[in-house]
Amino acid sequence: MSTSSSNWDKRAAASSEAHYALAGRLAGRNIQLGVPVVVLTTIIGTSVFASLQKEVGTGWRIAIGIVSVLAAVLASVQTFLRFAERAEQHRASAENWAAIRREIAQKRALHPEYLAARGDPQKYLDGLRRRFDQVSAQSPEMGEKTWLHYQQKHGLDEAAVAEPAGDAAQAEQPPGQGV
């Protein structure tokens, strides 16, 4: 396998790692919002139950109302931002990119004589290119800043990123940006 397969492997590695990182970050944000919602709703439930037992002052009623509204707002924000769903999408995309990486590594591990006897290498590369396109199209967006960070981390320059795509326009697009 050639230098281009190394570049393809680096791009798949950068894509996989970036999507795993985003999945972790989004899952963390889901917990950051979810835990306060659980705590606040527990406090509200306990307070309402306690208020049934005895007369509660106006200040406590207002506090319970404010905490109730805050819990509802946090729950709504959590639902609207869909952190858990988006984290799962990035995790699935990372797995797809990792599978491509394993396929490339497996092909590179084979003896060159075996590869030569197995058919046209261009046919393999065309199939790999289709997989790249398919996974990229199904991947959620990650943002240019995140992609550039992982592109640099894996030693990819714009020419190396463009190579699997076959055009320079794709080099500027992170995987999952509709490429």
C-alpha positions in Angstrom: 0.0 0.0 0.0 1.3 3.5 -0.8 1.8 6.8 0.9 -1.8 7.7 -0.1 -3.1 4.8 2.0 -1.1 6.2 4.9 -2.8 9.6 4.4 -6.2 7.8 4.2 -5.4 6.0 7.4 -4.4 9.3 9.1 -7.6 10.9 8.0 -9.7 8.0 9.2 -7.7 8.2 12.5 -8.2 11.9 12.9 -12.0 11.5 12.1 -12.4 8.7 14.5 -10.6 10.4 17.3 -12.4 13.7 16.8 -15.8 12.0 16.8 -14.9 10.0 20.0 -13.8 13.3 21.7 -17.0 15.0 20.7 -19.1 12.1 21.9 -17.4 12.3 25.3 -17.8 16.0 25.5 -21.5 15.9 24.6 -22.2 13.0 27.0 -20.5 15.1 29.7 -22.7 18.1 29.0 -25.7 15.8 29.1 -24.7 14.8 32.7 -23.9 18.4 33.6 -27.5 19.3 32.8 -29.1 16.1 33.9 -27.8 15.8 37.4 -29.0 19.3 38.4 -32.4 18.5 36.9 -32.7 15.3 39.0 -31.5 17.1 42.2 -33.8 20.1 41.7 -36.9 17.9 40.9 -36.1 15.8 44.0 -35.9 18.9 46.2 -39.2 20.1 44.7 -40.9 16.8 45.3 -39.7 16.6 48.8 -40.7 20.2 49.5 -44.2 19.8 48.1 -44.6 16.6 50.2 -43.4 18.4 53.3 -45.7 21.4 52.6 -48.7 19.0 52.6 -47.8 18.1 56.2 -47.8 21.7 57.6 -48.4 25.3 56.6 -45.5 26.7 54.7 -44.6 30.4 54.6 -44.9 32.5 51.5 -41.1 32.8 51.2 -40.8 29.0 51.0 -43.6 28.8 48.4 -41.8 31.4 46.2 -38.5 29.5 46.6 -40.2 26.2 45.7 -41.8 27.9 42.7 -38.5 29.4 41.5 -36.7 26.0 41.9 -39.5 24.3 40.0 -39.2 26.8 37.1 -35.4 26.4 37.1 -35.7 22.6 36.9 -38.2 22.9 34.1 -36.0 25.3 32.2 -32.9 23.0 32.6 -34.9 19.9 31.5 -36.1 21.8 28.5 -32.6 23.0 27.5 -31.4 19.4 27.9 -34.1 18.1 25.7 -33.7 20.9 23.1 -29.9 20.5 22.8 -30.1 16.7 22.5 -26.7 16.1 24.0 -27.3 12.3 24.5 -28.6 11.8 21.0 -25.8 13.8 19.4 -23.2 12.0 21.6 -24.5 8.7 20.3 -24.3 9.9 16.6 -20.6 11.0 17.1 -19.8 7.6 18.8 -21.4 5.7 15.9 -19.4 7.8 13.4 -16.2 7.3 15.3 -16.8 3.5 15.2 -17.3 3.7 11.4 -14.1 5.6 10.9 -12.3 3.1 13.2 -13.6 0.2 11.1 -12.1 1.9 8.0 -8.8 2.3 9.8 -8.8 -1.4 10.7 -9.6 -2.3 7.1 -6.6 -0.2 5.9 -4.3 -1.7 8.5 -5.4 -5.2 7.6 -4.7 -4.6 3.9 -1.3 -3.0 4.7 -0.4 -6.1 6.8 -0.8 -8.5 3.9 2.3 -9.5 1.9 2.6 -7.5 -1.4 2.7 -10.7 -3.4 -0.6 -11.7 -1.9 -2.1 -8.3 -2.6 -0.9 -8.5 -6.2 -2.7 -11.8 -6.6 -5.9 -10.5 -5.1 -6.9 -8.2 -8.0 -6.8 -4.7 -9.1 -5.6 -2.3 -6.4 -7.5 0.5 -8.0 -10.7 -1.4 -7.5 -9.9 -1.7 -3.8 -9.1 2.0 -3.6 -12.4 2.9 -5.4 -14.3 0.8 -2.9 -12.4 2.4 0.0 -13.2 5.8 -1.4 -16.9 5.0 -1.5 -16.7 3.9 2.1 -15.0 7.2 3.0 -17.8 9.1 1.2 -20.5 7.1 2.8 -19.2 7.5 6.4 -18.4 11.1 5.8 -22.0 11.8 4.6 -23.5 10.0 7.6 -21.2 11.7 10.2 -22.6 14.5 12.2 -20.9 17.9 11.8 -18.0 18.5 14.1 -17.0 22.1 13.4 -13.9 23.4 11.6 -11.9 24.2 14.7 -12.2 20.6 16.0 -11.4 19.1 12.7 -8.3 21.4 12.2 -7.1 20.4 15.7 -7.3 16.6 14.9 -6.0 17.1 11.4 -2.9 18.8 12.8 -2.5 16.2 15.6 -2.3 13.4 13.0 0.1 15.2 10.7 -2.3 15.9 7.9 -1.9 19.0 5.7 -4.5 20.2 3.2 -2.9 18.2 0.4 -2.9 15.0 2.4 -6.5 15.5 3.3 -7.5 16.3 -0.2 -5.8 13.2 -1.6 -8.5 10.6 -0.7 -11.2 13.0 -1.9 -9.5 13.8 -5.2 -10.2 17.5 -5.0 -8.9 20.4 -2.9 -12.4 21.6 -1.9 -12.9 18.6 0.4 -9.6 19.3 2.2 -11.3 22.3 3.8 -14.3 20.2 4.9 -14.1 18.2 8.1 -15.6 14.7 7.9 -19.3 14.9 8.6 -19.7 18.2 6.8 -21.6 16.8 3.9 -18.5 15.7 2.0 
